Amino acid sequence: MKRDFYTSPKASWLMRLFWKAAGADSYILERGTYSDHVKYACLGGIVFATGFMAALAGGYAFYIIFEPKGEAIGAGLESLKDSTDLNTAILATIFGIIWGLIIFNIDRFIVASTGKGDGTEAITASEIRGAIPRIIMGIIIAITISKPVELRMFKTEIDVKLHEKQQLEYNSQLKKVEMNYRPEVDRIQAEIEELRAEIKEKREDVEVKNTIFTAEMDGISGSGKAGKGPAAEEKERIRNIAQQEFEELKLKNEPLIASAIVEKASIEEKIKIEKSKSQNVANSLNGLLERIKIAHEIAGFWITLFITLLFMAIELTPIFFKMMLIKSPYDFESDNIKAMLLAESGIEVKYDFFKDKQGVQRHLVINHQSEKLIKEKIKLLQSQSELNEFVVESWKNSEKTNIEKNPGSYIES
């Protein structure tokens, strides 16, 4: 706006964008001073930057939560190399944009709804009390933004520590599986070996007795006579009994051995399945909460606090700056336009007109336009009531005259 004493600088499209982000009135700012232009552009820039950081943080957090969990065991540190999943990245980008817009709008509302306080640079206790809800909201937003940023800052260290935890978890799960199933496998294996030992012992007994019988037949031992004599027949009988017992033992033990082998194989298959589940459990130890815990372990309390405070400072700066702003032409012009709009609508505000029950000064708001309409409506209703009374009274007088002229017509026969 051109004046004899001052020409308002023309604002660029970027400055106008930041004004909107700060919730400022561009119509008034265009006619204001350059310092007002800069102040509200800076406020809007902080709000825009906060929304942008929230979008990045939200998208990264979403990707961590929903990314495919890779091989944590067996792959070694090779599994820590970055490999982006395209589908998850697209969804994370969409979510990040939506989340950034949500935070941007909340921030914009916080900044736009924060007043100027008393219009001085000092921040009074009453101003702080009035801003407490906005400060709390700002702190919550700052924390939600800072955590994903921490995860990205310490990603390499977190991945190494996370891999170690996954290995420990995997080994712990393996021990549990072995403790649950290995005793049963060992018991079945012992039964199998015992049954096989019985067969082997009986087989050796048959072989010994067959050797004795053969030696008797050859005349090498026993009676010393070759051929099948009484001694040979007795030893043959003993050999045959042993052979029969061996066959009976085989018929008894071999099915038991086969059944035990099947049972052992079934348990070993369960062990294999449980070990596979253990690997999945270890792989799944890669969520957002676990990474935040590790980040706190690695960074420590003070570094974590410093990062959080940094984002709190960025988030809360516009709130405190607005309370520190000295009233400028923009503010007076804004107040003037608001007053003219109230006057145009017939609204009168008497500031600090009365105290409520708690002793707080309250404004008296008089809505002249609505009061005018109410008075007109009341007058119209009163007039209609008077007219109705006049009509009834006139009808009453007319009926009286008719009765006086012909009373008989009003009497029922």
C-alpha positions as CSV (number, residue, x, y, z in Angstrom):
1,M,0.0,0.0,0.0
2,K,1.4,3.4,-1.0
3,R,1.4,6.4,1.3
4,D,3.2,9.7,1.3
5,F,5.3,8.7,4.3
6,Y,5.6,4.9,3.8
7,T,5.2,2.3,1.1
8,S,4.4,-1.2,2.2
9,P,6.7,-3.8,0.6
10,K,5.2,-6.3,-1.8
11,A,5.0,-9.7,-0.3
12,S,6.2,-12.8,-2.3
13,W,4.0,-15.9,-2.7
14,L,6.3,-17.7,-0.2
15,M,5.8,-15.0,2.5
16,R,2.0,-15.1,1.9
17,L,2.1,-18.9,2.3
18,F,3.9,-18.5,5.7
19,W,1.4,-15.9,6.7
20,K,-1.4,-18.4,6.2
21,A,0.5,-21.0,8.1
22,A,0.7,-18.5,11.1
23,G,-3.0,-17.8,10.8
24,A,-2.4,-14.1,10.1
25,D,-4.7,-11.8,8.1
26,S,-2.9,-11.2,4.7
27,Y,-5.3,-8.3,3.9
28,I,-4.1,-6.4,6.9
29,L,-0.5,-7.5,6.7
30,E,-0.2,-6.2,3.1
31,R,-0.9,-2.8,4.4
32,G,1.4,-3.1,7.4
33,T,5.1,-2.7,8.0
34,Y,7.9,-4.9,6.8
35,S,8.7,-5.9,10.4
36,D,5.2,-7.3,10.7
37,H,5.7,-9.1,7.4
38,V,8.9,-10.8,8.7
39,K,7.5,-11.6,12.2
40,Y,4.5,-13.5,10.9
41,A,6.4,-15.1,8.1
42,C,8.9,-16.4,10.6
43,L,6.1,-17.8,12.8
44,G,4.5,-19.4,9.8
45,G,7.9,-20.8,8.7
46,I,8.3,-22.5,12.1
47,V,4.8,-24.0,11.9
48,F,5.4,-25.2,8.4
49,A,8.8,-26.7,9.4
50,T,7.2,-28.5,12.3
51,G,4.6,-30.0,10.0
52,F,7.4,-31.1,7.6
53,M,9.4,-32.7,10.4
54,A,6.3,-34.4,11.7
55,A,5.7,-35.8,8.2
56,L,9.2,-37.2,8.0
57,A,9.1,-38.6,11.6
58,G,5.6,-40.1,11.1
59,G,6.6,-41.7,7.8
60,Y,9.8,-43.2,9.2
61,A,7.9,-44.5,12.3
62,F,5.3,-46.1,10.1
63,Y,7.9,-47.7,7.9
64,I,9.7,-49.2,11.0
65,I,6.4,-50.6,12.3
66,F,5.2,-52.2,9.0
67,E,8.4,-53.1,7.2
68,P,9.0,-56.8,6.4
69,K,11.2,-58.4,9.2
70,G,14.3,-59.8,7.6
71,E,16.5,-62.7,8.7
72,A,18.0,-61.8,12.0
73,I,19.7,-65.2,12.5
74,G,22.3,-66.6,10.2
75,A,22.5,-63.5,8.0
76,G,24.9,-61.8,10.4
77,L,25.6,-58.1,10.1
78,E,24.7,-58.4,6.4
79,S,21.1,-58.3,7.4
80,L,21.7,-54.7,8.8
81,K,22.3,-53.3,5.3
82,D,19.5,-50.9,4.2
83,S,17.1,-52.5,1.8
84,T,13.9,-50.5,1.2
85,D,10.6,-52.3,0.7
86,L,8.8,-50.3,-2.0
87,N,5.2,-51.1,-1.0
88,T,5.9,-50.2,2.7
89,A,7.7,-47.1,1.6
90,I,4.8,-45.9,-0.5
91,L,2.3,-46.5,2.4
92,A,4.8,-44.8,4.8
93,T,5.0,-41.8,2.5
94,I,1.2,-41.4,2.4
95,F,0.9,-41.8,6.1
96,G,3.7,-39.4,6.7
97,I,2.0,-36.7,4.5
98,I,-1.3,-37.2,6.4
99,W,0.4,-37.1,9.8
100,G,2.3,-34.0,8.8
101,L,-0.9,-32.2,7.7
102,I,-2.5,-33.2,11.0
103,I,0.4,-31.8,13.1
104,F,0.6,-28.7,10.8
105,N,-3.1,-27.9,11.4
106,I,-2.8,-28.5,15.1
107,D,0.2,-26.2,15.3
108,R,-1.5,-23.6,13.1
109,F,-4.5,-23.6,15.5
110,I,-2.2,-23.3,18.5
111,V,-0.3,-20.4,17.1
112,A,-3.3,-18.6,15.6
113,S,-5.3,-19.0,18.9
114,T,-2.5,-17.7,21.0
115,G,-3.1,-14.0,21.7
116,K,-0.7,-11.2,22.3
117,G,-1.0,-11.2,26.0
118,D,-0.6,-7.8,27.5
119,G,1.2,-6.5,24.4
120,T,4.6,-6.1,26.1
121,E,7.9,-8.1,25.9
122,A,7.4,-9.4,29.4
123,I,5.7,-12.8,29.9
124,T,3.5,-12.6,33.0
125,A,2.2,-15.4,35.2
126,S,-1.3,-14.8,33.9
127,E,-0.1,-15.2,30.3
128,I,1.6,-18.5,31.2
129,R,-1.5,-19.8,32.9
130,G,-3.6,-18.9,29.9
131,A,-1.1,-20.7,27.6
132,I,-0.8,-23.9,29.7
133,P,-3.1,-26.0,27.5
134,R,-1.3,-24.9,24.3
135,I,2.1,-25.6,25.9
136,I,1.0,-29.1,27.0
137,M,-0.2,-29.8,23.4
138,G,3.1,-28.4,22.0
139,I,5.2,-30.7,24.4
140,I,3.2,-33.8,23.3
141,I,3.7,-32.9,19.6
142,A,7.5,-32.3,20.2
143,I,7.9,-35.7,21.9
144,T,6.1,-37.5,19.0
145,I,8.4,-35.8,16.5
146,S,11.7,-36.3,18.4
147,K,11.5,-40.1,19.0
148,P,11.5,-41.2,15.3
149,V,14.3,-38.6,14.7
150,E,16.3,-40.2,17.5
151,L,15.8,-43.6,15.9
152,R,17.2,-42.3,12.6
153,M,20.1,-40.5,14.2
154,F,21.3,-43.6,16.0
155,K,20.2,-46.1,13.4
156,T,23.6,-47.8,12.9
157,E,24.2,-48.3,16.6
158,I,20.6,-49.4,17.2
159,D,20.9,-52.0,14.4
160,V,24.0,-53.5,15.9
161,K,22.6,-53.7,19.4
162,L,19.3,-55.0,18.0
163,H,21.1,-57.8,16.2
164,E,22.8,-58.8,19.4
165,K,19.5,-58.8,21.3
166,Q,18.0,-60.9,18.5
167,Q,20.8,-63.4,18.8
168,L,20.4,-63.6,22.5
169,E,16.6,-64.0,22.2
170,Y,17.1,-66.8,19.6
171,N,19.6,-68.7,21.8
172,S,17.2,-68.3,24.7
173,Q,14.3,-69.7,22.7
174,L,16.5,-72.6,21.5
175,K,17.4,-73.5,25.1
176,K,13.7,-73.4,26.0
177,V,12.9,-75.7,23.1
178,E,15.7,-78.1,24.1
179,M,14.6,-78.1,27.7
180,N,11.0,-78.9,26.7
181,Y,11.6,-81.6,24.1
182,R,15.1,-83.0,24.4
183,P,14.5,-85.1,27.6
184,E,11.7,-87.0,25.8
185,V,13.9,-87.6,22.7
186,D,16.7,-88.9,24.9
187,R,14.3,-91.2,26.8
188,I,12.9,-92.6,23.5
189,Q,16.5,-93.0,22.2
190,A,17.5,-94.9,25.4
191,E,14.5,-97.2,24.9
192,I,15.5,-97.9,21.3
193,E,19.0,-98.7,22.3
194,E,17.9,-100.9,25.1
195,L,15.6,-102.9,22.8
196,R,18.4,-103.2,20.2
197,A,20.8,-104.3,22.9
198,E,18.4,-107.1,23.9
199,I,18.3,-108.3,20.2
200,K,22.0,-108.0,19.9
201,E,22.6,-109.9,23.1
202,K,20.2,-112.7,22.0
203,R,21.8,-112.8,18.6
204,E,25.3,-113.2,20.1
205,D,23.9,-116.0,22.4
206,V,22.6,-117.8,19.4
207,E,25.9,-117.5,17.6
208,V,27.8,-118.8,20.6
209,K,25.5,-121.8,20.9
210,N,25.7,-122.4,17.2
211,T,29.5,-122.4,17.4
212,I,29.4,-124.9,20.3
213,F,27.1,-127.2,18.2
214,T,29.3,-126.9,15.1
215,A,32.4,-127.7,17.2
216,E,30.7,-130.8,18.6
217,M,29.7,-131.9,15.1
218,D,33.3,-131.5,13.9
219,G,34.7,-133.4,17.0
220,I,36.7,-130.4,18.0
221,S,35.2,-130.1,21.5
222,G,32.8,-131.8,23.8
223,S,32.8,-135.7,23.3
224,G,35.6,-135.4,20.7
225,K,33.6,-137.6,18.3
226,A,32.6,-136.1,14.9
227,G,29.1,-136.6,13.7
228,K,25.7,-136.2,15.2
229,G,25.7,-138.1,18.4
230,P,23.7,-137.7,21.6
231,A,25.9,-134.8,22.7
232,A,25.5,-133.0,19.4
233,E,21.8,-133.5,19.4
234,E,21.6,-131.9,22.9
235,K,23.7,-128.9,21.8
236,E,21.5,-128.6,18.6
237,R,18.4,-128.6,20.8
238,I,19.9,-125.8,23.0
239,R,20.9,-123.9,19.8
240,N,17.4,-124.2,18.4
241,I,15.8,-123.0,21.7
242,A,18.1,-120.0,21.7
243,Q,17.2,-119.4,18.0
244,Q,13.5,-119.5,18.7
245,E,13.9,-117.2,21.6
246,F,15.8,-114.8,19.3
247,E,13.1,-114.9,16.7
248,E,10.4,-114.3,19.3
249,L,12.4,-111.4,20.8
250,K,12.8,-109.8,17.3
251,L,9.1,-110.2,16.7
252,K,8.5,-108.4,20.0
253,N,11.1,-105.7,20.0
254,E,11.2,-104.6,16.3
255,P,7.7,-103.2,16.3
256,L,8.5,-101.4,19.5
257,I,11.7,-100.0,17.9
258,A,9.8,-98.9,14.8
259,S,7.1,-97.2,16.9
260,A,9.7,-95.5,19.0
261,I,11.6,-94.3,15.9
262,V,8.3,-92.8,14.6
263,E,7.6,-91.1,17.9
264,K,11.2,-89.8,18.1
265,A,10.9,-88.4,14.5
266,S,7.6,-86.7,15.4
267,I,9.2,-85.0,18.4
268,E,12.3,-84.0,16.4
269,E,9.9,-82.5,13.8
270,K,8.3,-80.5,16.6
271,I,11.7,-79.3,17.7
272,K,12.4,-78.2,14.2
273,I,9.1,-76.3,14.0
274,E,9.7,-74.7,17.4
275,K,13.2,-73.7,16.4
276,S,11.8,-72.1,13.3
277,K,9.3,-70.2,15.5
278,S,12.2,-69.2,17.7
279,Q,13.8,-67.6,14.7
280,N,10.6,-65.8,13.8
281,V,10.3,-64.6,17.4
282,A,13.9,-63.3,17.2
283,N,13.2,-61.6,13.8
284,S,10.1,-59.9,15.2
285,L,12.2,-58.3,17.9
286,N,12.6,-55.3,15.6
287,G,9.6,-53.1,16.4
288,L,9.3,-49.4,17.2
289,L,9.2,-49.8,21.0
290,E,12.3,-52.1,21.1
291,R,14.2,-49.6,19.0
292,I,13.2,-46.7,21.3
293,K,14.4,-48.7,24.3
294,I,17.7,-49.4,22.6
295,A,18.0,-45.7,21.6
296,H,17.6,-44.7,25.2
297,E,20.3,-47.2,26.2
298,I,22.7,-46.0,23.6
299,A,22.2,-42.3,23.8
300,G,21.7,-42.1,27.6
301,F,19.4,-39.8,29.5
302,W,21.0,-36.5,28.8
303,I,21.4,-36.8,25.0
304,T,17.8,-38.1,24.7
305,L,16.6,-35.2,26.9
306,F,18.6,-32.7,24.8
307,I,17.1,-33.9,21.5
308,T,13.6,-33.8,23.1
309,L,14.2,-30.3,24.5
310,L,15.4,-29.1,21.1
311,F,12.2,-30.1,19.4
312,M,10.2,-28.7,22.3
313,A,12.0,-25.4,21.8
314,I,11.1,-25.4,18.1
315,E,7.5,-26.4,18.8
316,L,7.0,-23.9,21.7
317,T,8.9,-20.9,20.2
318,P,5.9,-19.5,18.3
319,I,3.7,-19.6,21.5
320,F,6.2,-17.8,23.7
321,F,7.2,-15.3,20.9
322,K,3.6,-14.3,20.4
323,M,3.3,-13.6,24.1
324,M,6.5,-11.5,23.8
325,L,5.4,-9.5,20.8
326,I,4.9,-5.8,21.3
327,K,1.7,-4.5,19.7
328,S,2.4,-3.3,16.2
329,P,0.4,-1.5,13.5
330,Y,-0.9,-4.9,12.4
331,D,-2.4,-5.6,15.8
332,F,-4.0,-2.1,16.1
333,E,-5.4,-2.4,12.6
334,S,-6.7,-5.8,13.3
335,D,-8.4,-4.6,16.5
336,N,-9.8,-1.7,14.6
337,I,-11.3,-3.9,11.9
338,K,-12.7,-6.2,14.5
339,A,-14.3,-3.3,16.3
340,M,-15.8,-2.0,13.0
341,L,-17.2,-5.5,12.2
342,L,-18.8,-5.5,15.7
343,A,-20.2,-2.0,15.2
344,E,-21.5,-3.0,11.8
345,S,-23.3,-6.0,13.3
346,G,-24.6,-3.8,16.2
347,I,-22.6,-5.5,18.9
348,E,-21.3,-3.4,21.8
349,V,-18.7,-4.7,24.3
350,K,-18.2,-3.0,27.6
351,Y,-14.9,-4.3,28.8
352,D,-14.4,-5.3,32.5
353,F,-17.9,-4.3,33.2
354,F,-18.7,-6.6,36.1
355,K,-17.3,-9.3,38.3
356,D,-18.6,-12.9,38.3
357,K,-19.2,-15.0,41.4
358,Q,-15.5,-16.0,41.4
359,G,-14.4,-12.3,41.3
360,V,-13.2,-12.4,37.8
361,Q,-13.7,-9.3,35.6
362,R,-16.1,-10.1,32.8
363,H,-17.1,-8.1,29.6
364,L,-20.7,-7.1,29.0
365,V,-21.7,-7.9,25.4
366,I,-24.8,-6.1,24.1
367,N,-26.2,-7.3,20.9
368,H,-28.1,-4.2,19.7
369,Q,-29.2,-5.8,16.4
370,S,-30.8,-8.7,18.1
371,E,-32.3,-6.5,20.9
372,K,-33.8,-4.3,18.1
373,L,-35.4,-7.4,16.5
374,I,-36.7,-8.6,19.9
375,K,-38.2,-5.2,20.6
376,E,-39.8,-5.1,17.2
377,K,-41.2,-8.6,17.7
378,I,-42.5,-7.7,21.1
379,K,-44.2,-4.5,19.8
380,L,-45.7,-6.5,16.8
381,L,-47.1,-9.1,19.1
382,Q,-48.5,-6.4,21.5
383,S,-50.2,-4.7,18.5
384,Q,-51.7,-7.9,17.3
385,S,-53.0,-8.6,20.8
386,E,-54.6,-5.2,21.0
387,L,-56.2,-5.6,17.5
388,N,-57.5,-9.0,18.5
389,E,-59.1,-7.5,21.6
390,F,-60.6,-4.7,19.5
391,V,-62.1,-7.2,17.0
392,V,-63.6,-9.3,19.8
393,E,-65.0,-6.2,21.5
394,S,-66.5,-5.0,18.2
395,W,-68.1,-8.4,17.6
396,K,-69.5,-8.4,21.1
397,N,-71.1,-5.0,20.7
398,S,-72.6,-6.0,17.3
399,E,-74.1,-9.1,18.8
400,K,-75.6,-7.1,21.6
401,T,-77.3,-4.8,19.1
402,N,-78.7,-7.8,17.2
403,I,-80.0,-9.3,20.4
404,E,-81.7,-6.1,21.4
405,K,-83.5,-6.0,18.0
406,N,-84.6,-9.6,17.9
407,P,-84.0,-11.4,21.2
408,G,-86.3,-14.3,20.2
409,S,-84.0,-15.5,17.5
410,Y,-81.3,-16.3,20.2
411,I,-83.7,-18.3,22.4
412,E,-83.9,-22.0,21.5
413,S,-87.4,-23.5,21.2
